[in-house]
Structure formats: structure tokens, C-alpha cells
Amino acid sequence: MSFSVVTLVKGRKKQLQNMLESIKQGSRLPSEVVIVWMEGKSEQSSVEDDDLNIKQIYIEKGTLPLAEARNQGFRNTSFNSVIFLDVDCICSPTVLENLLAHLKQKTITSAFARYLPYIPFSGDYALTEADAYAHPKRAQLKAYEPLPHKKFWSLVFALYRDDFNEIGGFDEQFTGYGGEDTDFAERFNKLGFSFSLVEDEVLHQYHLKYSPPLNYVSAIVENANLFHTKHGYFPMYSWLQAFCQKRYVAFNANKNQFEVTRRPTLADINAVLSTQPY
């Protein structure tokens, strides 16, 4: 079965190289890998690989256009089966094959993820998998059975081309970080799609993260308000609450939306740096 892999990247060339190395060690090689760079073309935003058919696309915007980048990546695929991979993923040798084997019409198929506390020197799954940690909120999920759509994540998922088109792709009104994947899940759920996991995994390479993610406060607030207008509830609610408690954000009851009231400084952001791998 021919299939496409789509990944997005901004400033994480080493993680991308590790991901590509892990793909090449897998039991099924993709027919193409579509890389969407969310930055301008340069030596640091380009890769070459003689063993993989790579397409590279560039979106030059100041924001983090995740929804647009996923849609652009999809539009540049050539095959009916499409796997989206986060650039931080190191694939197990069998995860791509298992995702393909369990693809069904109107089903979004995903895999488990464990988290590495570092960026490996290589993408060799066997050398790093013993160091990875399960996410405590996802470790108990069951494979091969329908899961609540809100458990969907865009870290790793597979679907058919016609199904992506029926869902309508990702809503490009969401810009920056947050909300676009939950919106995608709400829309596929309303269309009667199911979501399930295969008994396989990817390893997530470490990157800096903040708890709560003050580095994305403006985008999270804007995207949460947009999401509310579409679906009637606020996503990322624990983050919004944390922002309110720290008085960076307030809820405007008259407008029924959240508003940024104070911009975090670099020192504020650094103070909430998380040491957790997930």
C-alpha cells in the first residue's frame, strides 16, 4: 500500500532528522514524506535524504500556522492513505505499518506516545525507548476500541484522503498554538467518525515547555474564544483558569469571552518552565 507522511517543523531540524531516521528503520517505508516548514527556506530549514522521497513546502508567517500547515501538507500528498506525524516523533519500527493495517473508512487511527526527557543523538528507537515515560493521563487508554473524540491528538494520526476532505481539514481561522486539533475532533465526531488507537507507539523528543504555557497565552485565548463561538464551550480550560489565577487573563462576562489583561515578561515565562518530559 502506498502512503504519504506529513510533518510540520519550525526550528527543529535535529528532531526532524531523528524522525526521518526512525522512519527509514521501519517495516514500511512511506511513498513520500511531505515536510511543511513554517519558516523561510535556508540551510537550517532544509533536509536531503537519498532513501526517502521528500517534498518540502514553506509557509513564511510570523505566527505558528499549524492548521494551515497541516492542510498545505495534505494538499501536497499523492496517495489515499495519509499519516500525520509531529516532528518530535521517533517511530517504532512497526507503528506506521500498524496504523495502515487498521485504517478504516470514517475512522481516525492513532498510536500511543511515550516521552523522552532529552533530544537523542539519533532516531534509533531501540536505543532510546527504555528511557521514555508514559503520559499519566493517557497510559490507561485501550487500543482497538472507539475512544471519546476529545482524546484525539494531532501528534500521530492516520486517515484516508476522502475522509480528511469530508471533515474539511483543519480550520485555518485558528492561528498560533492551541484549539485547532480539538476543533478537528469536534467536527469529525459530528460527522459520525470514530477515533481509536493501535497497540504501538511513537517516542516524543523533549522540547522546552511551560506550565501553564505563558509563551502562547495570546494565541490560546484567541483560539479558545473562536472555539467557543463554534462549539459552545471553552477548550484548554485548565490553562485558561491558570492564566486567570495569575492575572494574565480575565473572563469578560458581558462578552462571554476571555481577554488578555497583562502580557507575561520573559522572566514570567521562564519562571513556569516545566521539567516534565510530557
Summary of the structure (lengths in Angstrom):
residues: 278
radius of gyration: 18.5
end to end distance: 33.1
largest distance: 58.2
contacts: 901
relative contact order: 0.15
helix: 33%
strand: 23%
